[in-house]
């Protein structure tokens, strides 16, 4: 009996339902790999644009007119000032989210509710609770979510090979990891300035606490605690994501977080259940340094080396740990998974756990005292004050679940 071919839109609705019951992969269907993915961009300040072969941009959204003007000559791309209007379009399959950090969770959860697949720039969220709510929304609606932590997918496989060597035991038993990234964001007062034409400042602030317009905030928002976690969540999401991968901790995290105290603790220190200690800073020869009982692996985007050198002399063998390989690039992997309904290499649950490591470090810095974390319950142990930092109040009318 002849079965009619599902339309792409009908398939995605069916796949979203199936994903609720399927623990990992939604079954493949008959729509072809050449089918074009229609996309919109929410937030034009970041590098989110472009989704690989077969992706067509239909809409862009930003609260700054100068950003929208970049697309003014492209008559096939509709412009929006409110992301909710973009998400109402039935002809858009997927969205890129490239907003400032405090604007990641709300549009991502709304997009999932509309059945849109999502590519969200790192850091995935402003808070731990936001990240977990994003996971829930993605799973509930069966959409494909790629976190923008592209070091698992790109850079000639340097990070993957480094993690494979560590997990295969080439440096013996892993003892310590050093990660060189910037520090936490801070509370920084600023003076009010006239808001320039074309900037919807109230919407830019959105769910964050209100503050008057200031150009330094608009251009350097990552330094401000209301909008970002600073270098700890910026480059930190990239590099701590690789640490999580190397430790085989994609579904877990550290147990103890100890900030520097000017005495016996020199650096922020994470301690995992297996005893591995991860330090904020102190890497030599690469931005990430893995130290084992029999050697070291040092890696960043331009570096991969080992001490002694022979540790990396041979490829990973069939009896060693082989991690997922991506040949299409990070956005290409996302587009491929949209077509196959598989989970991408930096699925939302992985992004949640990696950004949580960054948030935990920031909370320890801000409170200036050691913390104990339960990675199963995703809460601090016996510490209500620290637990209050797991989320932030949202300025009305915005809320995480809309």
TARA-V447675 format. One record per backbone hydrogen bond with DSSP energy under -0.5 kcal/mol. NH is the residue of the N-H (numbers start at 1). CO is the residue of the C=O. If there is no record, write none. Layout:
nh=NH co=CO
nh=NH co=CO
This chain:
nh=11 co=7
nh=12 co=8
nh=13 co=9
nh=14 co=10
nh=15 co=11
nh=16 co=12
nh=17 co=13
nh=18 co=14
nh=19 co=15
nh=20 co=16
nh=20 co=17
nh=21 co=17
nh=21 co=18
nh=22 co=18
nh=26 co=341
nh=35 co=32
nh=37 co=54
nh=38 co=36
nh=39 co=56
nh=40 co=94
nh=41 co=59
nh=42 co=96
nh=43 co=41
nh=43 co=61
nh=46 co=98
nh=55 co=52
nh=56 co=37
nh=58 co=39
nh=59 co=39
nh=60 co=78
nh=61 co=41
nh=62 co=80
nh=65 co=63
nh=65 co=198
nh=68 co=64
nh=69 co=65
nh=70 co=67
nh=71 co=68
nh=72 co=69
nh=74 co=71
nh=75 co=73
nh=77 co=74
nh=78 co=58
nh=78 co=76
nh=80 co=60
nh=85 co=82
nh=86 co=82
nh=87 co=83
nh=88 co=84
nh=88 co=85
nh=89 co=86
nh=92 co=89
nh=93 co=38
nh=93 co=91
nh=94 co=38
nh=95 co=117
nh=96 co=40
nh=97 co=119
nh=98 co=42
nh=98 co=96
nh=102 co=227
nh=103 co=100
nh=104 co=101
nh=108 co=104
nh=109 co=105
nh=110 co=106
nh=111 co=107
nh=112 co=108
nh=113 co=109
nh=114 co=110
nh=114 co=111
nh=115 co=112
nh=116 co=111
nh=117 co=93
nh=118 co=144
nh=119 co=95
nh=120 co=146
nh=121 co=97
nh=121 co=119
nh=129 co=390
nh=131 co=127
nh=132 co=128
nh=133 co=129
nh=134 co=130
nh=135 co=131
nh=136 co=132
nh=137 co=133
nh=138 co=134
nh=139 co=135
nh=140 co=136
nh=141 co=137
nh=142 co=138
nh=143 co=138
nh=146 co=118
nh=147 co=145
nh=147 co=346
nh=148 co=120
nh=149 co=147
nh=150 co=148
nh=152 co=149
nh=153 co=150
nh=154 co=150
nh=157 co=154
nh=158 co=155
nh=161 co=157
nh=162 co=158
nh=163 co=159
nh=164 co=160
nh=165 co=161
nh=166 co=162
nh=167 co=163
nh=168 co=164
nh=169 co=166
nh=170 co=165
nh=172 co=169
nh=175 co=291
nh=176 co=291
nh=177 co=277
nh=178 co=289
nh=179 co=279
nh=180 co=287
nh=181 co=179
nh=186 co=223
nh=188 co=186
nh=193 co=213
nh=199 co=196
nh=200 co=63
nh=200 co=198
nh=201 co=199
nh=204 co=200
nh=205 co=201
nh=206 co=202
nh=208 co=205
nh=217 co=214
nh=218 co=214
nh=219 co=215
nh=220 co=216
nh=221 co=217
nh=223 co=220
nh=224 co=221
nh=225 co=186
nh=227 co=224
nh=228 co=224
nh=230 co=222
nh=231 co=183
nh=232 co=183
nh=232 co=229
nh=233 co=230
nh=234 co=230
nh=236 co=231
nh=238 co=234
nh=239 co=235
nh=240 co=236
nh=241 co=237
nh=242 co=238
nh=243 co=239
nh=244 co=240
nh=245 co=241
nh=246 co=242
nh=247 co=243
nh=248 co=245
nh=249 co=244
nh=252 co=249
nh=255 co=271
nh=256 co=271
nh=257 co=371
nh=258 co=269
nh=259 co=257
nh=261 co=265
nh=262 co=265
nh=266 co=264
nh=269 co=258
nh=270 co=278
nh=271 co=256
nh=272 co=276
nh=275 co=272
nh=277 co=175
nh=278 co=270
nh=279 co=177
nh=280 co=268
nh=281 co=179
nh=281 co=279
nh=288 co=299
nh=289 co=178
nh=290 co=297
nh=291 co=176
nh=292 co=290
nh=292 co=295
nh=293 co=173
nh=294 co=171
nh=295 co=171
nh=295 co=292
nh=296 co=307
nh=297 co=290
nh=298 co=305
nh=299 co=288
nh=300 co=303
nh=303 co=300
nh=305 co=298
nh=307 co=296
nh=311 co=308
nh=312 co=309
nh=313 co=310
nh=320 co=317
nh=323 co=321
nh=333 co=329
nh=334 co=330
nh=335 co=331
nh=336 co=332
nh=337 co=333
nh=338 co=334
nh=339 co=335
nh=340 co=336
nh=341 co=337
nh=347 co=344
nh=350 co=347
nh=351 co=347
nh=352 co=348
nh=353 co=349
nh=354 co=350
nh=355 co=351
nh=356 co=352
nh=357 co=353
nh=358 co=354
nh=359 co=355
nh=360 co=356
nh=361 co=357
nh=362 co=358
nh=363 co=359
nh=364 co=360
nh=365 co=361
nh=366 co=362
nh=367 co=363
nh=368 co=364
nh=369 co=364
nh=371 co=257
nh=373 co=255
nh=374 co=379
nh=375 co=373
nh=378 co=374
nh=379 co=374
nh=381 co=372
nh=382 co=380
nh=383 co=380
nh=387 co=383
nh=388 co=384
nh=389 co=386
nh=390 co=387
nh=391 co=388
nh=395 co=207
nh=398 co=395
nh=402 co=400
